[in-house]
């Protein structure tokens, strides 16, 4: 079964990929993990500002997504081994 992303989902995937490529390489991940909380609150704030934290929440509840949008974010976060608590 092939699932074709909507235009919005494709833009979300591009946004996630671009952010991680620009701001979250190996050095950034190590620096995040070395923070007292185990993650960088500035990076977490940036991803919150991008709306990633609302990816799993439907519009009626103040988010913008659902399971597919969360899967897009989770795939990017996982591939970057991101230390920030995006999924929880």
N, C-alpha and C positions, 0 to 999 in steps of 0.2 A: 504494500500500500504506500503510495506516494502522497505526502502532505505538502502542498504548495503554500508557502508563507504568504500572508497578505502583505501589502505594501508597508503597512505599519510595522509588521513583524520583521520584514527585511531591513527597515530603517533601524529598528532596535538592535538587531544583530550587528549591523554596521557600526552603530554607536558603541556597543560593547567591545567589539573588536578594535576599534580605533582608540578608545580610552585605554584599554589594556596594553596595546602596542605603544602608545605614547607615554603612559604614566606608570606602568606596572611590570617592569622587567624583573630579572632575578635580584638585582641590587635593591629595588624598591620592596620586593617581597621580604628579603632578609631584614631590611630596616624596619618594616612593619612588625615582623615577628619579634624583633628585639625591643620593641616598645614595652613599657610597663604592663599594658593591658593585653599584649600579644597581637595588637593590630594598631594601625595608624588611624587615629580619629579624623585627621584631615582627609585621608583617602575615603574613609567611610562617609564623611559629610559630602564629599564630591559625588560619590555614587548615589547617595540619597538625593542630592540636588538633580541628578540625571533621571531620577524617578525609578531606579531599579528596585527599590524597596516596595514599590506598589505593583510590581509585575505580577504577583500572584493574586492580587486583589481585584475583584470586578469593579466596574465603574460605579455601580450603585452603592458600593461601600467606600468610595473615595480613591480607588486605585485605577489602573488602566488596562489590566490584563486578565490572565487566567492561566491555566496549566501550560499552554504553549509558550506564552510570553515568559513565564518563570523558567521553563525549560531552556529558552534561548539565553537568559541571564545565567542560569546554572551551568550551562555548557561553557560559556566564556569564563566564568569564575573558576570552574574546575580546571579548565585548560591552563589557566594562569596560576593555579594553586594559591589563590588569593587567601590571605590570612584574615581579612576583614569579614565580620559576621553577616554576610548577605543572606544566606539561606535561612538561618534561624530567625 
